[in-house]
Amino acid sequence: MIDDAGDVVDDAAKDVSDALTGNYDTYDHAYKYFMDQIPGDSKNYEVRNNDKDLTDYNSGSMGYHFELHDTRKSDNSKVGDFYVDSTSGKVYKAASGSGVSEFDFSTLK
């Protein structure tokens, strides 16, 4: 029981550190951060076709890939391909064609 409490404290401290430094060095931390950015009820969205390894998403920029889907839609529910930069913590969305742009989560309703 005490070990479990220690793990919770360690995880919380890691989350705070990641948020302050923008450093997301594990898939799990990047995933939690990504899902926490979704406004409202994130249960309306799910990640599919994710890659738990760092991905080169933009000419040497490394991050974790998340394919986000809106579960409220039956066909073509894909919202887009997103990357959480492992160094800065910024979230980028893949643009149609090529390239990425920083993503504004307020566009999700």
N, C-alpha and C positions, 0 to 999 in steps of 0.2 A: 504494500500500500504506500509506504513512504517512497519507494523507488518510483512508483507511478507518479506521485506528486512532483518528484524531482524532474522526471521526464517532461511533465507539463510545463514546469517553470523553465526548463532548458529550451523547449520548443517555443514558448512565448518570447523568451529573450532573443532567440534566433530570428523570429518574425520581426521584432522591433529593430534589431540590427539590420536586417535586410531592408526594411522600409527606410531607415535612416541613410544607409549607404547606397541603396539602389542596386545592391549586389545579390543576384539570385543564382547561387552556385549549384542548386539542385533542382531537378524537375519538380519535386513536390512543393518546394517553396515558390517556384515560379507559377505553378498551377494554382496554388492557394491565392497568391497575389492577383493573378489574372481573373479568377472567378470573383474575388472580392471587389473588383473594379466595376462589375456589371451592376448598373443601377436597378433598384427594385428587387424583384424576386429572381435570383439567379437560377432557380429551379426551372425557369422557362427556357433555359439554355443547357446544352450539353456539349462536351468536347468529344469529337470522334477523330480517328486517324491521327492521333498525336504521336510524337516522337520523343521518347524520354532521353535521347542523347542530344547534346548540343548540335545545332544545325547552322551552317553558314548560310545566312538568309540574305546577305547584301554585301557582296565583295569584301569578305573578311569579317563582317560583323557576326558575332555568334549569339545564338539565343535558342530558346525552347519553342517548338512549333505546336500550335493548337488550332485545330479545325473546329470552328464554333458553329453549332446548329441551333435553330430556334425550334423547340419542341412543340410549339403551338401551330406550326405549319406542317401540312402533310406532304406536300411535294415541293421539292427544291428548298429545303429548310436551311441550306448552308448559308451562313452569314458571311463567312470568309475564312481565310487563312491568316493567323496571327502569330506574332513572334514576341516573346518577352526577352529583351536584350539581357544577357547574363551579367553585363557590367553596369549598365545604367539603370536597368529596371524599366525602361520605357517600353511601351507596347506599340508595335508596328503592325499594320495590315498590308497584306500583299495587294498591290494594285493590279488591275486587269492588264494583261500583257506582261510587263516586267517592272521590277522596282517595288519599293515599299514606302508607306507614309505613316507618320506617327498617328495613332488612332485616338479619337475622342470618344470615350465611352458614353457620353451624354446622348449620342446618336442612337443608342439602344434604348428601346422603350419596353 
